[in-house]
Amino acid sequence: MLFKLLAGAVIIGCAVLFVTTETDCINKEAELAALQAQIDAYNIENAELQRTLSSDDLSAYMERIALEEKDYAYPDERRFYDTSRD
């Protein structure tokens, strides 16, 4: 009788371990896919930056970064912002 209870407990333990291991594998595969997509995006960005550096047109690149990402403006440029939405 004790052997049957012990065998049942081992089987249940193995089943629980199998299910948790499969769940972890599925989660890790999803995480791997997300990281691979991020790596691909970085590779594309890196290729674009490499192309910009090799084209010897750094002034156009610096101008684009200053205007788009840093929100700088030309000295004689006027910018109007809609503050009524706040």
PELINPE-V965960 format. One record per helix or strand of 2 or more residues. SS is the DSSP state (@ for helix, = for strand). FROM is the first residue (numbers start at 1). TO is the last residue. Records with the same first field share a line. If there is no record, write none. Layout:
SS->FROM-TO + FROM-TO
This chain:
@->2-54 + 58-68
